[in-house]
Every structure is written in C-alpha cells, then in structure tokens.
Amino acid sequence: MLSNLLAILPLFLTLVLALWLRRTLVALGVGILSGALIIAHFDIVQSVSYLLEIGVKQFYSQDAWQWWHLNVLTAMLLLGSMTQLLARSGAVGLFGDWLYRRIRTGRQARVGVVLLGWLVFIDGIFSCLAVGHVCQPLSQRYGIRQEQLAYLVDSNASPLCSLLPFSSWGPYVMALLAGLSFLPVSALEAFIEVALSNFYAITTLGLSLIVAWFGVGFRPIESAVLMAAEPSKVTQMDIAPPSSQGNPWLLAIPMLTLLCASVGLTLWSGAQQVPAWDISAWLASADIGAAMRDACLLSTLVTLGLLIMSGRSIGKLLGDLAHGVRMIAFAIAILLCTWMIGAVIQDLGVASLLADWAKWYLSPSLLVAGMFLLCAIMAFATGSSWGTFAIMIPIGGEIAHNMDASLLLPVLSAVMAGSVFGDHCSPISDTSVLSATSSGCLPHDHVVTQLPFALIAAFAALVGFQLVNLSVATVFVWLGVIGTSLGLLVLMARFYPPWVAARSQTN
C-alpha cells in the first residue's frame, strides 16, 4: 500500500500545485523531481543521473534521434517568431486599415471581426491582441459595445486554434498525443478525430456567428452600460480613422502560405510512403512533424521577405525574431516537462494504478462527460488550457485505454473541450484578459458578459459527450448538441432580460 501511495505522489503533487499555485511549470517540475527521488530511492546522485537520462532520451534514444520531438520544437519556435514578426511589424494594423475602409454596416463589422479571427488562426494570444486592436475603430464607428467585441474576439481565438493542426496548438497537442503508446492511429489522425468531436469549440464558433449576424447583445452590469455610451475608460485614448489605405497582403500571404504549405507538405510526405491515390492513407503515413517544420519555415521566410520588401530593417526583423523565441520559450519548457513527467509516471507504473482505481470508482457510462467537467474545473482554476492538456491528456488517455479502449478518442476530445471551456471562462486566463484589454473593456465585465454564452456551449457539449458515451449515432449526437445550444439560446433571450441589442446593430 505504501509503495502505491509513493508511486502516485508525484502525480498528486503536480495536480495539487497546478490548482493551488496556478503555475503549471512549477507543478510539473515538482512532480518530475519527486518522481526521480522515489525511483532512485531518495539517492540524490542517482536522482540527478536519472533526470539527465530521461532528458536526453527525449531527443536521442536507442542510437537514434527522436525527430518527432525535434521537429515539434522547431515548428513551435518558428511559429513564435512568425507571430511576432506579424505583430510588431505593423502588418496587422495595415490589414485593419484596409478592412476599415470596406465595411459599410454594423452587421458587416461584426462578421468582419469573426472572419478576421479565422484568418489569424496561428495562435490564440496573437489573435486576441491583433483582432481586438484592429477592430476597435470598427466597433466605435458602428456602435458595437466593447463587451460584445471582446466576446467575438475571445470566442474565435483559442476555440478555433484548438481545432486546427496547423495552428501553434497543433504541434503541441500532437506531441502529447504521440506520447500515448497505445494510440490506435497516427497523432495527426487522432488530432483530427478529437477536433471533430470537440463540441464546445465548434458550438462556441457557431454561437459567435449567430451573435455577429443578428447583433444579439449581452446583459451587462451597470459599468458596462456606461462604457458603451462613453469613450473607453480602459484604454483612455481616442481612435481616429486610419490615415493609410492599408495593405491586406502582409498578413494574408503569410497565413495562406502556412495553411497551404501545411496541408500540401503533409499530403506529399504521406504520398511518398503510399503510392496509391488514397488521401486517408496519406494522412495516416504522413510525417506531420517534418511537414509542420517545413511549412512553418517556409511561411516564416515568406514573412521575412515581404517585410524586407516593405522597408523594415534587418535589425528590427532580428529583434522581432528574438522576441518571438522568448515568447514561445515558456510553452516549450512546459512541453519538455510534460515529456519528462510522462517518462517518470511510466517508470513508476502509475497508469496501471489509475486504471485499477478508475474501475472501482468511475462508471464507464459517465467517463467522457466526467472528464469534460474535471478538465473544465482544472483549466478554470489554473487559467491555462495548455497546462491542463499537459497533465490530463496522458492521464485521461491511460484511464480510457484501460477502462474501455473504444472511449479513448472521445475522452481525449472531452479533455480538449473541457480545457478550452475552463480557459475561456477563467478570469485569470491570459486570453480572457487580452481579449478584454485589446477591445477596450474591463476584464471582469468581459468575463461576466461572456459567461452565459460559454455556459450554453458547455451544456450543449456535455449533452454531446454523454450521448457519445452511450454509443448514440453521430448524426443524433450532433442533433442533440445543436438542439440544446439553440434551445438554451432562445430560453436565455426570453428569460434573461434585458438584453442590450441596439437598433443600430441590426443593419
């Protein structure tokens, strides 16, 4: 019994510290160190030797380089650099100037916010900053309340990124999925399957489109109403119409290059292994790590070329690249620690212990929905979806694999959806804060006014996951998700008055 408790201690410390300190990296570090001490029987020298061994194994093991890990880290570094090149060079602002001169109605302005969020799919934080700042002039021109702008910005950032394998989220999540030795398909195929069942993210995107098209408002607190009628009390600045005609291509070309290169190189790498014309076989055989690395390199080089031609100096570009590396370093550190704690947990035999306990205390009929709720609570408390992914994807995968292998991918979908939901609603989430500040409203007002819509999507997702758990046909699962979300939206509009929907927004 004592040995079992010691084996589970590193994982327990990781979970508790992640919730208590809200610092995922510290929690993972403590889990790794405590696990190394237990494995080495509390011998300091042996513990250090063990840590060095598992650290090296992440990159070189069994006389071979671990190219998947190396390619993922390279892709993340390149995406971080490309993000900062676009953000610091003014490419986003020029796109906003171009967009500002082509919008004619409030509806076009709101839908434009959504579509711009879809265009800037590369990273959630980048999307929140870029779209919010670019669309503030549009919101003031067409009477879009700052809270509504913040909702549209936030709802088309992280939820969208969680669905796309070629966003900055893709390599990170696929690296975690690839760490599951029992995964029945490739990491890319698993990501796609998980994304297609991410009911929360998909429902959130759909609700944001409804809000944008029909101009549905929120039930704001009093301060939000005052700020809707007055200039922003948060940013304390007057936003004038753009002085330039704008240029959409500095932003659009790099993003389209990343999209097309990611898809094309992935299919090409698979086609090298499977001569027959079979796209599904190509995806299964593709070297997604190398494809993502090369696509990110190509799009970064294209971005550099465009910025050089636009007149940005080499010195500034080098500074942008260095800043991008610094910005992505924290996420890379979390990923490295995740790989290491995965090795520690495997050596401690935690998976079999969790599986045994799960069989005793968890009902298979509630596993998927329960995992969604658990991850939502963790992400809400920590304010980090990525941190929750790092901890819960390995744990959820092990539990599902040992309890009912057919529920593995649905459980992973629930982990992704619950983590995004918790992060989306959390007042300490970086995307919540950045969406609010870039849109010109207080973070508290943004969280409060966004919460009803997030809860609608979450409840619809919960219904969907429970139906999946009960082996209901996919078409009926989606009917349940769509019906629940639309029904709750109608009920909230009826019984949650007054909803502020300015007449000027209905054009």
C-alpha positions in Angstrom: 0.0 0.0 0.0 2.8 2.4 0.9 4.6 1.7 -2.4 1.4 2.6 -4.3 1.0 5.8 -2.4 4.6 6.8 -3.1 4.1 5.9 -6.8 1.1 8.2 -7.1 2.6 11.0 -5.0 4.4 12.9 -8.0 1.2 13.0 -10.0 -0.8 14.1 -6.9 1.7 16.9 -6.2 1.5 18.0 -9.8 -2.3 18.3 -9.8 -2.5 20.0 -6.4 0.3 22.5 -7.1 -1.2 23.3 -10.5 -4.5 24.2 -8.9 -3.1 25.9 -5.8 -0.2 27.9 -7.3 -1.7 28.3 -10.8 1.8 27.7 -12.2 1.9 24.7 -14.4 5.7 24.8 -15.0 6.4 24.8 -11.2 3.9 22.0 -10.7 5.4 19.8 -13.4 8.9 20.5 -12.1 8.0 19.4 -8.6 6.3 16.2 -10.0 9.4 15.4 -12.0 11.8 15.9 -9.1 9.7 14.0 -6.6 9.3 11.1 -9.0 13.0 11.0 -9.7 13.7 10.8 -6.0 11.2 8.0 -5.5 12.6 6.0 -8.4 16.2 6.4 -7.1 15.2 5.5 -3.6 15.9 9.1 -2.4 19.6 8.9 -3.6 20.5 12.4 -4.8 23.2 11.3 -7.1 21.1 8.6 -8.7 18.2 11.0 -9.0 20.3 13.5 -10.9 21.6 10.8 -13.2 18.0 9.6 -13.8 16.9 13.1 -14.7 19.7 13.5 -17.2 18.9 10.2 -18.7 15.2 10.9 -19.3 16.1 14.4 -20.5 18.5 13.1 -23.1 16.0 10.3 -24.2 13.6 13.0 -25.3 16.0 13.8 -28.2 18.3 10.8 -28.6 17.3 7.3 -27.7 18.3 3.8 -28.8 21.0 5.1 -31.1 18.6 7.3 -33.0 17.5 10.9 -32.9 13.9 11.5 -31.8 12.9 13.5 -34.9 9.3 13.9 -33.8 10.3 15.9 -30.7 12.9 17.9 -32.5 10.6 18.8 -35.4 7.8 19.8 -33.0 10.1 22.1 -31.0 11.4 23.6 -34.3 7.9 24.2 -35.6 6.9 25.9 -32.3 10.0 28.2 -32.4 9.2 29.2 -36.0 5.6 29.9 -35.2 6.5 32.0 -32.3 8.9 34.0 -34.4 6.4 34.4 -37.3 3.8 35.6 -34.8 6.0 38.3 -33.5 7.1 39.4 -37.0 3.5 40.0 -37.9 2.6 41.6 -34.6 5.5 44.0 -34.3 5.9 45.0 -38.0 2.5 46.6 -38.3 1.2 44.0 -40.7 -1.9 43.6 -38.6 -2.6 47.3 -38.4 -2.3 47.7 -42.2 -4.8 44.9 -42.6 -7.1 46.7 -40.2 -6.8 50.0 -42.2 -7.7 48.1 -45.4 -10.7 46.4 -43.7 -11.9 49.7 -42.1 -12.5 51.3 -45.5 -14.5 48.4 -46.8 -17.1 47.9 -44.0 -20.4 49.6 -44.6 -22.8 48.3 -41.9 -22.8 47.1 -38.3 -23.5 43.5 -39.4 -20.5 43.6 -41.7 -18.4 45.0 -38.9 -19.4 42.2 -36.5 -19.0 39.4 -39.1 -15.7 41.1 -40.1 -14.4 40.6 -36.5 -15.3 36.9 -36.7 -13.7 36.4 -40.1 -10.5 38.2 -39.1 -10.3 35.9 -36.1 -10.5 33.0 -38.5 -7.8 34.5 -40.7 -5.4 35.0 -37.7 -5.6 31.3 -36.7 -1.9 30.9 -36.0 -2.1 31.5 -32.2 -4.8 32.3 -29.6 -2.9 35.0 -27.8 -1.9 36.6 -31.1 -5.5 36.5 -32.3 -6.8 38.2 -29.1 -4.3 41.0 -29.4 -4.4 41.5 -33.1 -8.2 41.3 -33.7 -9.1 43.4 -30.7 -6.8 46.3 -31.5 -7.6 46.2 -35.3 -11.4 46.2 -34.8 -11.7 48.8 -32.1 -12.2 51.6 -34.7 -14.9 49.5 -36.3 -16.7 48.9 -33.0 -16.7 52.7 -32.3 -17.8 53.6 -35.8 -20.8 51.1 -35.8 -21.8 51.2 -32.1 -20.6 47.7 -31.2 -20.3 47.6 -27.5 -16.8 46.8 -26.2 -18.0 43.7 -24.3 -19.5 42.3 -27.5 -16.3 42.9 -29.4 -14.3 41.2 -26.6 -16.7 38.2 -26.8 -16.3 37.9 -30.6 -12.5 38.2 -30.3 -12.2 35.7 -27.5 -14.6 33.1 -29.0 -12.7 33.0 -32.3 -9.2 32.7 -30.8 -8.5 29.7 -28.6 -11.6 27.6 -29.6 -10.6 27.9 -33.3 -6.9 27.2 -32.6 -7.8 24.0 -30.7 -9.4 22.7 -33.9 -6.6 23.3 -36.4 -3.5 21.1 -36.6 -1.5 23.9 -38.3 -2.0 26.5 -35.6 0.5 26.8 -32.8 -1.7 24.5 -30.8 -1.4 21.6 -33.3 2.3 20.6 -32.8 1.9 21.0 -29.0 -1.2 18.8 -28.7 0.0 16.2 -31.3 3.2 15.9 -29.3 1.2 15.0 -26.3 -1.0 12.6 -28.3 2.1 10.9 -29.8 3.3 10.2 -26.2 0.4 7.7 -25.9 2.0 4.4 -27.0 -1.5 2.8 -27.3 -2.9 5.4 -29.7 -4.6 3.4 -32.4 -3.9 5.9 -35.2 -1.3 8.5 -36.0 -1.0 11.7 -34.0 -2.4 13.7 -36.9 -5.4 11.4 -37.4 -6.0 11.4 -33.7 -6.0 15.2 -33.6 -8.5 15.4 -36.5 -10.8 12.9 -34.8 -10.5 14.7 -31.5 -11.2 18.1 -33.2 -14.3 16.8 -35.0 -15.8 15.8 -31.6 -14.7 19.0 -29.8 -18.3 20.0 -29.2 -17.5 23.0 -27.1 -15.2 24.7 -29.5 -17.4 24.1 -32.5 -20.5 25.3 -30.7 -18.7 28.4 -29.5 -17.7 29.3 -33.0 -21.3 28.8 -34.2 -22.8 30.9 -31.4 -20.3 33.7 -32.2 -21.5 33.7 -35.8 -25.1 34.0 -34.6 -24.2 36.8 -32.3 -22.4 38.6 -35.1 -25.1 38.1 -37.7 -28.1 39.1 -35.6 -26.4 41.7 -33.3 -27.5 39.9 -30.1 -26.2 41.8 -27.1 -25.4 40.9 -23.5 -26.9 41.6 -20.2 -24.2 44.0 -18.9 -23.5 45.2 -15.4 -24.1 49.0 -14.9 -20.5 50.0 -15.6 -20.6 48.2 -18.9 -23.6 50.1 -19.9 -21.9 53.4 -19.1 -18.8 52.5 -21.0 -21.0 51.6 -24.0 -22.3 55.1 -24.1 -19.0 56.9 -23.4 -15.4 56.7 -24.7 -13.4 53.8 -23.4 -12.4 54.3 -19.7 -10.0 51.5 -20.0 -7.8 52.5 -22.9 -8.1 56.2 -22.3 -7.4 57.0 -26.0 -9.3 58.3 -29.0 -9.1 56.1 -32.0 -9.1 58.0 -35.2 -9.9 56.7 -38.7 -6.8 55.1 -40.4 -4.6 57.5 -42.2 -3.4 54.9 -44.8 -5.2 52.9 -47.4 -3.9 49.7 -45.7 -2.4 46.6 -47.1 -4.1 43.2 -46.6 -1.3 41.1 -48.2 1.4 41.5 -45.5 -0.9 39.5 -43.2 -2.9 37.4 -45.7 0.0 36.0 -47.7 1.9 34.5 -44.7 -1.2 33.0 -43.2 -2.3 31.5 -46.6 1.3 30.2 -47.1 1.2 28.5 -43.7 -2.2 26.9 -44.4 -1.4 25.7 -48.0 2.1 24.5 -47.1 0.9 22.6 -44.0 -1.8 20.8 -46.0 0.4 20.3 -49.1 3.5 19.1 -47.4 1.5 16.7 -45.1 -0.2 15.1 -48.1 3.1 15.0 -50.0 5.0 13.3 -47.2 2.2 10.6 -47.0 2.2 10.1 -50.7 5.9 9.3 -50.6 5.0 6.3 -48.4 1.8 5.3 -50.2 2.0 5.4 -54.0 -1.8 4.7 -54.4 -4.2 7.6 -54.6 -5.6 7.4 -51.1 -5.8 10.7 -49.1 -6.7 8.9 -45.8 -3.7 6.6 -46.2 -1.5 9.6 -47.0 -2.6 11.2 -43.7 -2.0 8.0 -41.8 1.5 7.7 -43.2 2.5 11.4 -43.2 5.4 12.7 -41.3 3.4 15.5 -39.7 6.4 16.8 -37.6 8.6 17.3 -40.7 5.7 18.8 -42.6 4.8 21.3 -39.9 8.5 22.2 -39.5 8.9 22.8 -43.2 5.6 24.7 -43.6 6.5 27.0 -40.6 10.0 27.6 -42.1 8.5 28.5 -45.5 5.9 30.8 -44.1 8.4 32.5 -41.8 10.8 33.0 -44.8 7.9 34.4 -46.8 7.0 36.8 -44.0 10.6 38.0 -43.7 10.8 38.5 -47.5 7.5 40.6 -47.5 8.6 42.7 -44.6 12.1 43.4 -46.1 10.4 44.5 -49.4 8.0 46.7 -47.3 11.1 48.5 -45.9 11.5 47.0 -42.4 15.2 47.0 -41.4 17.2 43.8 -40.9 18.0 44.9 -37.3 14.3 45.2 -36.4 13.5 41.9 -38.0 16.2 40.2 -36.0 14.8 41.8 -32.9 11.3 40.5 -33.8 12.6 37.0 -34.3 14.4 37.0 -30.9 11.3 38.3 -29.2 9.3 35.5 -30.8 11.7 32.9 -29.4 11.4 34.4 -25.9 7.6 34.5 -26.1 7.3 30.8 -27.1 10.1 29.6 -24.7 7.6 29.1 -21.8 5.3 26.9 -23.8 8.4 24.8 -25.0 9.5 24.5 -21.4 6.1 23.1 -20.4 6.2 20.7 -23.3 9.6 19.4 -22.3 8.5 19.0 -18.7 5.4 17.1 -19.9 7.5 14.7 -21.8 9.7 14.1 -18.8 7.0 13.7 -16.3 5.4 11.2 -18.7 8.5 9.1 -18.6 8.6 9.4 -14.8 4.9 8.3 -14.5 5.5 5.4 -16.8 8.5 4.2 -14.8 6.5 4.4 -11.6 3.7 2.3 -13.0 1.1 5.0 -12.3 -1.0 4.1 -15.3 -2.0 0.7 -14.0 -2.7 2.1 -10.6 -5.0 4.8 -12.1 -6.7 2.2 -14.3 -7.4 -0.1 -11.3 -8.8 2.8 -9.2 -10.9 4.1 -12.1 -12.5 0.7 -12.5 -13.5 0.8 -8.8 -14.6 4.4 -8.6 -15.6 5.6 -12.1 -18.6 4.5 -14.1 -17.7 3.9 -17.8 -21.1 5.3 -18.7 -20.1 8.7 -17.3 -16.4 8.7 -18.1 -16.5 11.1 -21.1 -18.8 13.7 -19.6 -17.0 13.4 -16.3 -13.6 14.0 -17.9 -15.1 17.1 -19.6 -16.2 18.6 -16.3 -12.9 17.7 -14.5 -10.8 19.4 -17.1 -13.1 22.4 -17.2 -12.6 22.9 -13.4 -8.8 22.5 -13.7 -8.5 24.9 -16.6 -10.8 27.5 -14.9 -8.8 27.3 -11.7 -5.4 27.5 -13.4 -6.4 29.8 -16.3 -4.4 27.5 -18.6 -5.7 25.2 -21.2 -2.2 24.1 -22.3 -1.3 23.3 -18.7 -4.4 21.2 -18.4 -3.6 19.4 -21.7 -0.2 18.6 -20.4 -1.5 17.0 -17.3 -4.8 15.5 -18.4 -4.1 14.1 -21.9 -1.8 11.4 -20.5 -4.0 10.7 -17.5 -7.3 10.7 -19.4 -5.7 8.5 -22.2 -4.4 5.9 -19.7 -7.8 5.7 -17.9 -9.8 5.4 -21.1 -7.4 2.8 -22.6 -7.6 0.6 -19.5 -11.3 1.0 -18.8 -12.8 0.9 -22.4 -10.4 1.4 -25.4 -13.3 2.4 -27.6 -13.7 5.6 -25.4 -10.1 6.7 -25.9 -10.6 9.3 -28.6 -13.9 10.6 -27.1 -12.2 11.0 -23.7 -9.4 13.0 -25.4 -12.0 15.1 -27.1 -13.5 15.8 -23.7 -10.1 16.7 -22.3 -9.6 19.2 -25.1 -13.1 20.7 -24.9 -13.2 20.9 -21.1 -9.8 22.6 -21.0 -10.8 25.2 -23.7 -14.1 25.8 -21.8 -12.4 26.4 -18.5 -9.7 28.6 -20.0 -12.4 30.5 -22.0 -14.4 31.4 -18.8 -11.5 31.9 -16.4 -10.9 35.5 -15.2 -7.2 34.7 -14.8 -6.7 33.3 -18.3 -4.3 35.3 -20.5 -6.7 35.1 -23.5 -9.6 36.5 -21.3 -7.5 39.4 -20.1 -6.0 40.2 -23.5 -9.4 40.0 -25.3 -10.8 42.5 -22.9 -7.9 45.0 -22.8 -7.4 44.9 -26.6 -11.2 45.5 -27.1 -11.3 48.4 -24.6 -13.3 46.9 -21.7 -12.6 45.7 -18.2 -11.6 42.0 -17.9 -14.3 41.5 -15.2 -17.0 42.9 -17.5 -15.8 40.7 -20.4 -15.9 37.5 -18.2 -19.3 38.2 -16.8 -21.0 39.1 -20.1 -19.3 36.2 -22.0 -20.2 33.6 -19.4 -23.9 33.0 -20.4 -22.8 32.1 -24.0 -19.9 29.9 -22.7 -22.3 28.1 -20.4 -24.7 27.4 -23.3 -21.9 25.9 -25.4 -20.6 23.9 -22.4 -24.0 22.4 -21.6 -24.5 21.5 -25.2 -21.0 19.9 -25.2 -21.9 18.0 -22.1 -25.0 16.6 -23.7 -23.0 15.6 -26.8 -20.3 13.8 -24.8 -22.8 11.9 -22.8 -24.6 10.8 -25.9 -21.2 9.7 -27.3 -20.6 7.8 -24.1 -23.9 6.0 -24.6 -22.9 5.0 -28.2 -25.6 7.1 -29.9 -25.2 7.6 -33.7 -23.1 10.6 -34.7 -26.0 12.3 -36.5 -28.2 12.2 -33.4 -25.3 13.3 -31.2 -25.0 16.5 -33.3 -28.7 17.0 -33.4 -28.6 16.9 -29.6 -25.7 19.4 -29.5 -27.3 21.8 -31.9 -30.8 21.5 -30.5 -29.5 22.1 -26.9 -27.5 25.1 -27.8 -30.2 26.8 -29.9 -32.9 25.9 -27.3 -30.9 27.4 -24.5 -30.1 30.5 -26.5 -33.8 31.1 -27.2 -34.6 30.4 -23.5 -32.0 32.8 -22.3 -33.2 35.5 -24.7 -36.7 35.0 -23.3 -36.0 34.7 -19.6 -32.7 36.7 -19.1 -33.9 40.3 -19.9 -32.9 42.9 -20.6 -30.6 42.0 -23.4 -28.9 45.0 -24.9 -29.3 44.8 -28.7 -29.0 48.3 -30.1 -31.2 49.0 -33.1 -28.2 50.4 -34.9 -26.6 46.9 -34.7 -29.3 45.1 -36.7 -28.3 46.6 -40.1 
